[in-house]
Amino acid sequence: MTPRLSVTARTAGPGVLPPLRPIPLGGTGPEDVVVDREGRVITGVADGRILRVPPRGPVHVEEIARTGGRPLGLEVLPDGRVLVCDAERGLLRVTPEAESGSGSGSGSGGSVEVLADRVAGEPLRFCSSVAAGADGTVYFTASSRRFGLQEWLGELMERTATGRLLRLPPGGGEPEVLLDGLDFANGVVLAEDESWVAVAETGAYRLTRLWLSGPRAGQRDTLVENLPGFPGSLSRGMEGTVWIALAGPRPRPLDWLRRAPGGVRRAAWRAVRPLPIRPRPATRVLGIGPGGRVRHDLRRRRAGYRMVTGVYEHDGMLILGSLLEKGIVVCELPGRA
């Protein structure tokens, strides 16, 4: 049985995700997707390239920078620069080629600056997702202190709960740990009024919220729990909707394993580590309101697009990314076309 969303008594019924239009990129694994001021999609692929492509019309893929690592979560800043969580290099800031003016820094014309690659003297591993406040404060996640991106399944199986939510002050400096002990920290999103920040705990099937202002400032609670799949990247859409990319449905064997003793979990990971990963060919995203109520539950079985890790709403469309696929997909948002 599909797990029930537990935060609210009422939820929206499931809907059919409209047909998906593929946009090939000439690269693999566009894990996250965002849109710039001109309405172009920006994403990063496994070979380190940051790419830009229009979501409608003829496909024209531009390379705007190279990180030299493995880009994951992205955030477009008001001045056109792009924050990049790189699983190998840390938190970066990219100035796209058209805006850099110098033609240096990345090999493709775009410049790449490292904002944070250590936390309290410890190398920043598995930097995952990022969101920026209006004052320039940057909130970002590190998924695990033990496993890197290539062993993300090990983090889910062993359940080390070493993920962190971090904050970088405006103007830079040392990252501050806001939340520790997170179960595979992943997507991060700010409330529309920036009164709270939420982080996806992929391994716990929930969104954890930290209040930043008001009478509950500094307090932590759960925005939504018992999700029907693995939450990946988060983004904010129209009317305060928080979009959740579900990378895959909850497998019962993994639910059982995560309740087992640590030695059993470690042995299971050693056994499956050499095996290929075969995600189910299902596509699903959720849209929730600021209080956790589900506004959209959109899915398409056998869509041919696996492991959705990124979702972004723009101009009546949903744009989806994947850790495994060779391009992004676009579809009309029901009720907004």
Helices and strands as residue ranges (DSSP letters): E 15-16, E 21-24, E 33-35, E 41-44, E 49-53, E 62-66, E 71-76, E 82-86, E 90-95, H 97-100, E 111-116, E 118-119, E 122-123, E 127-132, E 138-142, G 149-151, H 152-158, E 163-168, E 176-182, E 185-190, E 196-201, G 202-204, E 206-211, E 220-224, E 229-236, G 238-240, E 242-249, H 252-257, H 262-272, E 282-288, E 294-301, E 308-314, E 317-322, E 327-332
